[in-house]
Amino acid sequence: MNAAMNDARIAVLVSVGRHRVSAAPCYSRNDAAALEIARGLEQTNGCSVEVLHAGDASNPALTDYLALGARRIEVIDCASGLDGDDPIPALAERLRGVSLVLTGTRAEGAYDTGMLPYQLAAQLGYTFVGSALDVTLGDGFATVTQFMPKGVRRRVAAALPCVVAIHPQANVKPRYAYARVPDGTIVQGPPASRKDVDAPYWSVAPTERKPRKLVASEKRSGHSRMLMATTTESRGGNVVIEGSSVEKAQVILSYLREHRLIDY
């Protein structure tokens, strides 16, 4: 084990997510993967791990991170919403001197832009590596396996200090144990002092359910579908130009009934 790595400091940034069904506050799966990777580095390299959250210390979702293995969570008092604070300057001031900053690719339930890791790395002047599947530490470098499209992976080495965003498909399995919660602590840190200059340009609205498109079931054989993909064969159908509006509507109704898109 490298003696220099024993003095390395790792910071994990955690956010508050929102449950997909109940909409209750919960831990972010992306940040949970980052925390698990940091705990692995703590065991193999002897690094010290710090867990930070910019938000409200009374949020019940923070206890989930205690159950996931965080022993201490420092909270920077930061208001959220359209008139909220900008967490970047406060986080950058707190993280100066940290060798490795781990975070998820994006939050789950907040602004959800995924820009915080990039903005934080620019504020600190650190190297940034995104879509990380695993992280190992060496002599002054962090070696990262990056997730690439179409199943491609690549190994990159980034000089420390750096900011690494963990991909949702990281090679870790966080384990939730409620028995860890009483042993952990949540402490209040310094408040954020700058308002978010981009807040006036945001608008918040409930999501709208998109209409489901009616698609006729495919009744052709596999051979016929292959021919359709390789030739310019017509897919059939009727073009109704002549006739009254009632007759045209009857053709459409017959088509919907034939393909079982309606049941009346």
C-alpha positions as CSV (number, residue, x, y, z in Angstrom):
1,M,0.0,0.0,0.0
2,N,1.3,3.4,-0.9
3,A,1.9,5.5,2.1
4,A,0.8,8.6,0.2
5,M,-2.6,7.1,-0.3
6,N,-3.1,6.8,3.4
7,D,-3.2,10.6,3.7
8,A,-5.6,10.9,0.7
9,R,-9.0,12.4,1.4
10,I,-12.1,11.2,-0.4
11,A,-15.3,13.2,-0.4
12,V,-18.7,11.8,-1.5
13,L,-21.5,14.2,-2.4
14,V,-24.9,12.8,-1.8
15,S,-28.3,14.2,-2.8
16,V,-31.9,13.5,-2.0
17,G,-33.9,11.5,-4.5
18,R,-37.6,11.0,-4.9
19,H,-39.4,7.6,-4.8
20,R,-40.8,6.7,-8.2
21,V,-44.2,5.6,-6.8
22,S,-44.8,7.4,-3.5
23,A,-42.7,10.5,-4.3
24,A,-41.3,10.3,-0.7
25,P,-37.7,11.6,-0.2
26,C,-35.2,8.8,-0.4
27,Y,-31.5,8.2,-1.2
28,S,-30.2,8.6,-4.8
29,R,-29.1,5.3,-6.3
30,N,-26.3,7.1,-8.2
31,D,-24.9,8.6,-5.1
32,A,-25.3,5.4,-3.2
33,A,-23.0,3.7,-5.8
34,A,-20.4,6.6,-5.3
35,L,-20.6,6.0,-1.5
36,E,-20.0,2.3,-1.9
37,I,-17.0,2.9,-4.2
38,A,-15.5,5.3,-1.6
39,R,-16.0,2.7,1.1
40,G,-14.1,0.2,-1.0
41,L,-11.2,2.6,-1.5
42,E,-11.2,3.3,2.3
43,Q,-10.7,-0.4,2.9
44,T,-8.1,-1.1,0.2
45,N,-6.1,2.2,0.4
46,G,-6.7,3.4,3.9
47,C,-8.1,6.7,2.7
48,S,-10.4,8.9,4.9
49,V,-13.9,9.3,3.5
50,E,-16.1,12.4,4.1
51,V,-19.8,12.5,3.1
52,L,-21.3,15.9,2.3
53,H,-24.8,17.0,1.4
54,A,-26.0,20.5,0.4
55,G,-29.5,20.9,1.6
56,D,-31.6,20.5,4.7
57,A,-30.1,18.5,7.6
58,S,-33.6,17.4,8.8
59,N,-34.4,15.6,5.5
60,P,-35.3,12.0,6.5
61,A,-33.6,10.7,3.3
62,L,-30.1,11.4,4.8
63,T,-30.6,8.5,7.3
64,D,-30.7,6.2,4.3
65,Y,-27.0,7.0,3.6
66,L,-26.2,6.2,7.2
67,A,-27.8,2.8,6.6
68,L,-25.7,2.5,3.4
69,G,-22.5,2.8,5.4
70,A,-21.8,6.5,5.9
71,R,-20.6,7.1,9.5
72,R,-20.9,10.9,9.4
73,I,-22.7,13.3,7.0
74,E,-21.9,16.9,7.0
75,V,-24.7,19.1,5.7
76,I,-24.2,22.6,4.2
77,D,-27.3,24.5,4.8
78,C,-28.6,25.3,1.4
79,A,-32.1,26.3,0.4
80,S,-33.6,24.6,-2.7
81,G,-36.3,25.7,-5.2
82,L,-36.5,28.6,-7.6
83,D,-35.2,31.1,-5.0
84,G,-32.6,28.7,-3.6
85,D,-28.9,29.0,-2.9
86,D,-26.1,28.1,-5.2
87,P,-24.3,25.2,-3.6
88,I,-21.3,25.3,-5.9
89,P,-19.2,28.0,-4.1
90,A,-19.9,26.6,-0.6
91,L,-19.0,23.0,-1.8
92,A,-15.9,24.3,-3.6
93,E,-14.7,26.1,-0.5
94,R,-15.3,23.0,1.7
95,L,-13.7,20.6,-0.7
96,R,-10.4,22.4,-1.4
97,G,-7.6,20.0,-0.4
98,V,-9.6,16.9,-1.0
99,S,-7.8,14.4,-3.3
100,L,-10.9,12.7,-4.9
101,V,-14.5,13.9,-5.1
102,L,-17.0,11.2,-5.9
103,T,-20.6,11.9,-6.9
104,G,-23.4,10.5,-9.0
105,T,-24.0,11.5,-12.6
106,R,-27.1,13.4,-11.6
107,A,-29.6,13.9,-8.8
108,E,-33.0,12.2,-8.6
109,G,-35.7,14.7,-7.7
110,A,-33.9,18.1,-7.6
111,Y,-33.0,20.1,-10.6
112,D,-31.8,16.9,-12.3
113,T,-29.5,18.7,-14.8
114,G,-26.4,16.7,-14.1
115,M,-24.3,19.9,-14.3
116,L,-23.1,20.0,-10.7
117,P,-20.1,17.7,-11.1
118,Y,-18.9,19.7,-14.1
119,Q,-19.4,23.1,-12.4
120,L,-17.8,21.9,-9.2
121,A,-14.7,20.6,-11.1
122,A,-14.4,23.9,-13.0
123,Q,-14.8,25.9,-9.7
124,L,-12.1,23.8,-8.0
125,G,-9.8,23.6,-11.1
126,Y,-9.8,19.8,-10.8
127,T,-9.8,17.2,-13.6
128,F,-13.2,15.8,-14.3
129,V,-14.0,12.2,-15.3
130,G,-17.6,11.1,-16.0
131,S,-19.5,7.8,-16.4
132,A,-17.1,5.9,-14.1
133,L,-17.8,2.2,-13.4
134,D,-15.0,1.7,-11.0
135,V,-12.1,3.7,-9.5
136,T,-8.7,2.6,-8.2
137,L,-6.0,4.9,-6.7
138,G,-2.3,4.8,-7.5
139,D,0.7,7.1,-6.9
140,G,-0.9,10.5,-7.7
141,F,-3.5,9.1,-10.2
142,A,-7.0,7.7,-10.2
143,T,-7.6,5.0,-12.7
144,V,-11.2,4.9,-13.9
145,T,-13.1,2.5,-16.1
146,Q,-15.6,4.6,-18.2
147,F,-18.9,3.5,-19.5
148,M,-19.2,4.1,-23.3
149,P,-22.1,3.6,-25.7
150,K,-22.8,0.2,-27.3
151,G,-21.0,-1.7,-24.5
152,V,-17.6,-0.2,-25.1
153,R,-15.4,0.4,-22.0
154,R,-12.1,2.3,-21.7
155,R,-9.6,2.8,-18.9
156,V,-8.3,6.4,-18.3
157,A,-5.9,7.7,-15.7
158,A,-6.6,11.1,-14.2
159,A,-4.2,13.1,-12.1
160,L,-5.2,13.8,-8.5
161,P,-7.0,15.9,-7.4
162,C,-10.1,15.1,-9.5
163,V,-13.8,14.9,-9.6
164,V,-15.4,11.6,-10.7
165,A,-19.0,11.1,-11.6
166,I,-20.2,7.5,-11.0
167,H,-22.4,5.8,-13.7
168,P,-25.6,4.1,-12.5
169,Q,-24.2,0.8,-13.8
170,A,-21.2,0.9,-11.6
171,N,-19.7,-2.4,-10.5
172,V,-20.9,-2.2,-6.9
173,K,-23.9,-3.3,-4.9
174,P,-24.8,-1.0,-2.0
175,R,-26.2,-2.8,1.0
176,Y,-28.8,-1.2,3.1
177,A,-28.7,-2.1,6.8
178,Y,-30.9,-0.1,9.2
179,A,-28.7,-1.2,12.2
180,R,-26.0,1.2,11.0
181,V,-28.3,4.3,11.5
182,P,-27.8,4.7,15.3
183,D,-24.0,4.6,14.9
184,G,-24.0,7.4,12.3
185,T,-24.3,11.2,12.8
186,I,-25.6,14.1,10.8
187,V,-23.9,17.4,11.6
188,Q,-24.7,20.9,10.4
189,G,-22.0,22.6,8.4
190,P,-21.6,26.2,7.2
191,P,-24.5,27.7,5.3
192,A,-24.3,28.6,1.6
193,S,-24.0,32.4,1.1
194,R,-24.7,32.9,-2.6
195,K,-28.1,32.8,-4.4
196,D,-28.4,30.7,-7.5
197,V,-28.1,33.2,-10.4
198,D,-29.8,30.8,-12.8
199,A,-32.8,30.3,-10.5
200,P,-35.0,33.0,-12.3
201,Y,-34.7,31.1,-15.6
202,W,-36.1,27.9,-14.1
203,S,-39.8,26.9,-14.2
204,V,-41.3,24.1,-12.2
205,A,-44.4,22.2,-13.3
206,P,-45.9,18.8,-12.8
207,T,-45.1,16.2,-15.5
208,E,-47.8,15.4,-18.0
209,R,-48.7,11.9,-19.0
210,K,-48.0,11.4,-22.7
211,P,-50.8,9.8,-24.8
212,R,-50.2,6.2,-25.7
213,K,-49.9,5.7,-29.4
214,L,-52.1,3.0,-30.9
215,V,-49.9,0.5,-32.7
216,A,-51.3,-2.4,-34.7
217,S,-49.9,-5.8,-33.8
218,E,-47.5,-7.3,-36.3
219,K,-49.1,-10.4,-37.9
220,R,-46.4,-11.2,-40.5
221,S,-44.0,-14.1,-40.2
222,G,-40.3,-13.6,-39.4
223,H,-39.4,-14.2,-43.0
224,S,-41.9,-11.6,-44.2
225,R,-40.5,-9.0,-41.7
226,M,-37.0,-9.7,-42.9
227,L,-38.1,-9.1,-46.5
228,M,-39.7,-5.8,-45.4
229,A,-36.4,-4.7,-43.9
230,T,-34.4,-5.5,-47.0
231,T,-36.8,-4.6,-49.8
232,T,-39.1,-1.7,-50.7
233,E,-42.2,-3.8,-50.5
234,S,-45.4,-1.9,-49.7
235,R,-46.7,-2.5,-46.2
236,G,-50.3,-2.4,-47.4
237,G,-53.2,-0.3,-46.2
238,N,-56.0,1.5,-47.9
239,V,-56.1,5.1,-49.1
240,V,-59.7,6.3,-48.9
241,I,-60.4,9.4,-50.9
242,E,-63.8,9.0,-52.3
243,G,-66.9,8.7,-50.2
244,S,-68.7,10.5,-47.4
245,S,-67.2,11.2,-44.0
246,V,-69.3,8.4,-42.6
247,E,-67.9,5.9,-45.0
248,K,-64.3,7.1,-44.3
249,A,-65.0,6.8,-40.6
250,Q,-66.3,3.3,-41.1
251,V,-63.1,2.2,-42.8
252,I,-61.1,3.5,-39.9
253,L,-63.3,1.8,-37.4
254,S,-63.0,-1.5,-39.3
255,Y,-59.2,-1.2,-39.2
256,L,-59.2,-0.6,-35.5
257,R,-61.4,-3.6,-34.8
258,E,-59.4,-5.8,-37.1
259,H,-56.2,-5.1,-35.2
260,R,-58.0,-5.2,-31.8
261,L,-57.1,-1.6,-31.0
262,I,-60.6,-1.0,-29.7
263,D,-63.1,-3.4,-28.2
264,Y,-66.5,-2.0,-29.2
